Amino acid sequence: MTLYWEVGRRLLWPFTYGLFRLRRHGMENIPRAGATLIVCNHLSTKDPPLVGMAALPRFVHFMAKAELFRRPAIARVLRGVGAFPVERGTGDRDAIRFARDLLGRGDAMIMFPEGTRSRDGALRPFFSGAGMLALEPGVTVIPAAIWGSQARLARVQVVFGAPIDLSDITGGSKSERVRRATRRLAQSVADLVPRVGGPHQTVPEGAPSLD
């Protein structure tokens, strides 16, 4: 962990487990080491730090919208706590390459494949970047769900599910394999949402959007 994250973790602890009363489940499903991709639904700007705290003791990286990195001082802190920029909705190849490099060296990262927050709690279509990274060799893919972060002071719960088996996704074009992997990721996350207090979810159809 970096110094920024160590300081941030200590500062966040009373808010995470006091104010938001975070409860986490399924910690045994997160590998202690090795390339790990956690995919989660997205309800609030608080989700990245809350899911990151829930994933401890693993230090996790996460994508954050590029606009947050415009100011050098803020960018330095964000990078220090494991964030890296992504131009959302553009198929940002630099961000995907950076994420692939992180996984290639055995790090863990969280992705929110919906690309933006769900305003009503219903799962939105996933962008394909998560499915692409999930198919990288040696990557353990962990589905996760969060609930409660969309409310001001509600109890927040995070659950980590069992690793997603993608070994049968072979043959066909790369785009078809990525499509199948992305849908399986979405289904796995959808199945977890009710376990943390959310409503039943169906895998959304249609193209992903930031609107």
C-alpha positions in Angstrom: 0.0 0.0 0.0 1.1 3.6 -0.7 1.5 6.2 2.1 -1.5 8.1 0.7 -3.7 5.0 1.0 -2.4 4.1 4.4 -3.3 7.6 5.6 -6.6 7.6 3.7 -7.5 4.2 5.1 -7.0 5.4 8.7 -9.1 8.5 8.0 -11.8 6.6 6.2 -12.2 3.9 8.9 -14.5 5.8 11.3 -16.7 7.0 8.4 -16.8 3.6 6.8 -17.6 1.5 9.8 -19.1 4.2 12.0 -21.2 6.6 9.9 -22.0 4.2 7.1 -21.9 1.1 9.3 -20.3 -0.9 6.5 -21.0 -4.7 6.6 -19.0 -6.9 4.2 -19.7 -10.5 3.2 -17.8 -13.1 1.2 -14.3 -11.9 2.1 -13.1 -15.5 1.7 -13.7 -15.2 -2.0 -11.0 -12.5 -2.6 -7.6 -14.1 -3.3 -4.9 -12.8 -1.0 -2.5 -12.5 -3.9 -2.5 -12.7 -7.7 -4.3 -10.9 -10.5 -7.8 -10.1 -9.3 -10.6 -8.2 -11.1 -13.6 -7.2 -8.9 -16.7 -6.1 -10.8 -19.4 -4.3 -9.0 -22.6 -2.3 -9.5 -22.5 1.4 -9.1 -24.9 3.6 -7.0 -22.8 6.5 -5.6 -19.6 8.4 -5.8 -18.9 6.8 -2.4 -18.7 3.3 -4.0 -15.0 3.2 -4.9 -13.6 4.0 -1.4 -16.3 1.9 0.3 -15.7 -1.2 -1.9 -12.0 -0.6 -1.6 -12.2 -0.6 2.2 -14.4 -3.7 2.1 -11.8 -5.5 0.1 -9.0 -5.0 2.7 -6.5 -6.4 3.3 -6.1 -6.4 -0.5 -5.0 -3.1 -1.9 -7.1 -2.4 -5.0 -6.8 -0.1 -7.9 -9.7 1.5 -9.6 -10.6 3.6 -12.6 -11.8 7.2 -12.1 -13.1 9.6 -14.6 -10.4 11.6 -16.2 -11.9 15.0 -15.3 -10.8 14.4 -11.7 -7.2 14.3 -12.7 -7.1 17.8 -14.2 -5.6 19.4 -11.1 -2.1 18.0 -10.3 -2.6 18.1 -6.5 -5.8 16.1 -6.7 -4.3 13.8 -9.3 -1.4 13.0 -7.0 -3.7 12.0 -4.2 -5.9 9.9 -6.5 -3.0 8.0 -7.9 -1.7 7.5 -4.4 -4.8 5.7 -3.3 -4.8 3.5 -6.4 -6.9 5.4 -8.9 -6.0 5.9 -12.5 -7.8 8.0 -15.2 -10.3 6.8 -17.8 -12.0 8.7 -20.5 -15.4 7.2 -20.0 -17.5 6.1 -23.0 -14.5 6.3 -25.4 -13.1 2.8 -25.3 -10.0 4.4 -23.7 -7.2 2.2 -24.8 -4.6 3.7 -22.5 -6.8 3.0 -19.5 -7.4 -0.6 -20.6 -3.6 -1.0 -21.3 -2.8 0.3 -17.8 -5.4 -2.0 -16.2 -4.0 -4.9 -18.2 -0.5 -4.1 -16.9 -1.8 -3.9 -13.3 -3.3 -7.4 -13.6 -0.3 -8.6 -15.4 1.9 -7.9 -12.4 -0.6 -9.6 -10.1 -2.4 -6.6 -8.6 -6.1 -6.3 -7.8 -8.5 -3.8 -9.2 -12.2 -2.8 -9.0 -14.3 -1.9 -12.0 -17.8 -0.5 -12.1 -18.7 -1.6 -15.6 -21.9 0.4 -15.8 -19.6 3.4 -16.3 -21.8 5.7 -14.2 -24.2 5.6 -11.3 -27.6 4.0 -11.5 -30.1 6.6 -10.3 -32.8 4.1 -9.5 -30.8 1.1 -8.3 -31.5 -1.0 -11.5 -28.4 -2.5 -13.1 -27.4 -0.6 -16.3 -25.8 -2.3 -19.3 -22.1 -3.1 -18.8 -19.4 -1.6 -21.0 -17.2 -4.3 -22.6 -13.9 -3.3 -21.0 -14.5 -5.4 -18.0 -15.3 -8.4 -20.1 -12.1 -7.9 -22.1 -10.0 -7.8 -19.0 -11.8 -10.7 -17.4 -10.6 -12.9 -20.3 -6.9 -12.1 -19.7 -4.9 -15.2 -18.8 -4.5 -15.8 -15.0 -7.1 -13.3 -13.9 -9.5 -14.2 -11.1 -12.8 -12.4 -11.6 -14.8 -11.7 -8.5 -18.4 -10.3 -8.7 -19.5 -7.8 -6.1 -22.6 -5.9 -5.1 -23.1 -2.8 -3.0 -26.3 -1.4 -1.5 -27.1 1.5 0.8 -24.4 3.9 -0.6 -27.1 5.7 -2.6 -28.8 6.9 0.5 -27.4 9.6 2.7 -26.9 7.8 6.0 -28.1 4.3 5.3 -26.2 1.2 6.4 -24.0 0.1 3.5 -23.5 -3.6 2.7 -20.9 -5.1 0.2 -20.8 -8.7 -0.8 -18.1 -10.5 -2.8 -19.2 -13.6 -4.7 -17.4 -16.7 -5.8 -15.0 -16.4 -8.7 -16.7 -16.3 -12.1 -15.8 -19.3 -14.3 -15.1 -18.1 -17.9 -13.2 -21.1 -19.0 -15.9 -22.3 -21.4 -15.8 -19.0 -23.4 -13.6 -20.1 -26.2 -13.9 -20.1 -30.0 -15.6 -17.5 -32.1 -14.4 -13.9 -32.7 -12.8 -11.9 -30.0 -15.8 -9.5 -29.9 -18.2 -12.4 -29.4 -16.1 -13.8 -26.6 -15.9 -10.4 -24.9 -19.7 -10.0 -25.3 -20.4 -13.4 -23.7 -17.9 -12.6 -20.8 -19.5 -9.2 -20.2 -23.0 -10.6 -20.0 -21.8 -13.3 -17.6 -20.2 -10.6 -15.4 -23.5 -8.6 -15.5 -25.5 -11.7 -14.5 -23.2 -12.6 -11.6 -23.4 -9.0 -10.2 -27.2 -9.0 -10.7 -27.5 -12.2 -8.7 -25.7 -10.7 -5.8 -27.6 -7.4 -5.4 -30.5 -9.0 -3.4 -28.0 -10.4 -1.0 -27.2 -7.0 0.2 -30.7 -5.7 0.4 -31.3 -4.5 -3.1 -34.2 -5.5 -5.4 -34.2 -8.5 -7.8 -32.2 -7.5 -10.9 -32.4 -8.6 -14.5 -29.5 -8.3 -16.9 -30.2 -5.2 -18.9 -30.3 -5.3 -22.6 -29.2 -2.6 -25.0 -26.0 -0.6 -25.4 -24.2 0.9 -22.4 -24.5 4.7 -22.0 -23.3 7.4 -19.7 -26.6 9.3 -19.9 
